[in-house]
Structures are given as C-alpha cells and as structure tokens.
Amino acid sequence: MYSAGYLKDAFAVIAFIIAFFFVTKIRDLNKIRPFILVCLGLAIIADGVFTIFPEINGSIGYNTASYLVIAAMAVYLFLCTHLLRFI
C-alpha cells in the first residue's frame, strides 16, 4: 500500500507537468497569476504539513494525511478545469 506522502509527491509531479504546459502555452501570464499563486500555496501547505508533522506520513485511509492529499488534488483539478478557458 502506498503512503500518503508518496501519493502527494506523485501527484505533485503530475501537477507541475500540467502547470509547465499551461505556462508555456499562455502568452500573457498575468491572466493566470491567481492560478499559479494558488497552486504554489497548495504545494507549500501540503509539503509544510508533511514536514512539520512527519507522523501523518502514513498509509492511505481515514486519516488527516489522506484528507489533505485528496483535498489538494480536488482543488487543483477544479482550478485546472477553469484554467482551460485561457488556452
């Protein structure tokens, strides 16, 4: 079984690849500045929580780490769907 930290890091790689795609395709980055800042904020919060509280870096289940990872994924995917209108 994968740990919540592993899933968070795996999702981060995918999210950074998607962000790289958006940044290279959009000419005026000021249009997506809020998106970039929210995504960076999510990354800082997620990594910060796992750094400050390493004990939550456990397996996926009904625990804080799982909820944090799922919430970050949901917010990011929601923002990506709204960002598509700028491409």
C-alpha positions as CSV (number, residue, x, y, z in Angstrom):
1,M,0.0,0.0,0.0
2,Y,1.3,3.5,-0.9
3,S,1.7,6.1,1.8
4,A,0.0,9.5,1.7
5,G,3.4,11.2,1.3
6,Y,4.2,9.1,-1.8
7,L,0.8,9.9,-3.4
8,K,1.3,13.6,-2.6
9,D,4.7,13.6,-4.3
10,A,3.4,11.6,-7.3
11,F,0.5,14.0,-7.7
12,A,2.9,16.9,-7.4
13,V,5.0,15.7,-10.3
14,I,1.9,15.4,-12.5
15,A,0.7,18.9,-11.3
16,F,4.0,20.5,-12.1
17,I,4.0,19.0,-15.6
18,I,0.4,20.3,-16.2
19,A,1.5,23.8,-14.8
20,F,4.5,23.7,-17.1
21,F,2.2,23.0,-20.1
22,F,-0.1,25.9,-19.1
23,V,2.7,28.4,-18.6
24,T,4.3,27.6,-21.9
25,K,1.0,27.8,-23.9
26,I,-0.3,31.1,-22.5
27,R,1.2,34.3,-23.8
28,D,0.0,36.7,-21.0
29,L,0.9,35.1,-17.7
30,N,-0.9,37.9,-15.8
31,K,-4.2,36.2,-16.8
32,I,-3.3,33.1,-14.8
33,R,-1.3,34.7,-11.9
34,P,-4.0,33.8,-9.4
35,F,-4.0,30.2,-10.5
36,I,-0.2,30.0,-10.2
37,L,-0.2,31.5,-6.8
38,V,-3.0,29.2,-5.5
39,C,-1.1,26.2,-6.8
40,L,2.1,27.3,-5.2
41,G,0.2,27.9,-2.0
42,L,-1.3,24.4,-2.1
43,A,2.2,22.9,-2.6
44,I,3.6,24.9,0.2
45,I,0.8,24.0,2.6
46,A,0.9,20.3,1.6
47,D,4.7,20.0,1.9
48,G,4.7,22.1,5.0
49,V,2.2,20.0,6.8
50,F,4.0,16.8,5.9
51,T,7.3,18.3,7.0
52,I,6.1,19.8,10.3
53,F,4.1,16.6,11.2
54,P,6.0,13.7,9.8
55,E,3.9,11.2,11.8
56,I,1.0,11.8,9.4
57,N,3.1,10.4,6.5
58,G,1.3,7.1,7.0
59,S,-0.8,4.9,4.8
60,I,-3.9,5.9,2.9
61,G,-7.1,5.5,4.9
62,Y,-9.4,7.5,7.2
63,N,-6.7,9.9,8.5
64,T,-5.6,13.5,8.2
65,A,-2.9,12.8,5.6
66,S,-5.4,11.2,3.2
67,Y,-7.9,14.0,3.6
68,L,-5.1,16.6,3.0
69,V,-3.9,14.8,-0.2
70,I,-7.5,14.4,-1.6
71,A,-8.5,18.0,-0.8
72,A,-5.3,19.3,-2.5
73,M,-6.0,17.2,-5.6
74,A,-9.6,18.2,-5.8
75,V,-8.8,22.0,-5.5
76,Y,-6.0,21.7,-8.1
77,L,-8.2,19.7,-10.6
78,F,-11.1,22.2,-10.1
79,L,-8.7,25.1,-10.9
80,C,-7.3,23.3,-14.0
81,T,-10.8,23.0,-15.4
82,H,-11.3,26.7,-15.1
83,L,-7.9,27.5,-16.5
84,L,-8.6,25.7,-19.7
85,R,-10.6,28.7,-20.9
86,F,-7.4,30.7,-21.2
87,I,-5.8,28.4,-23.7
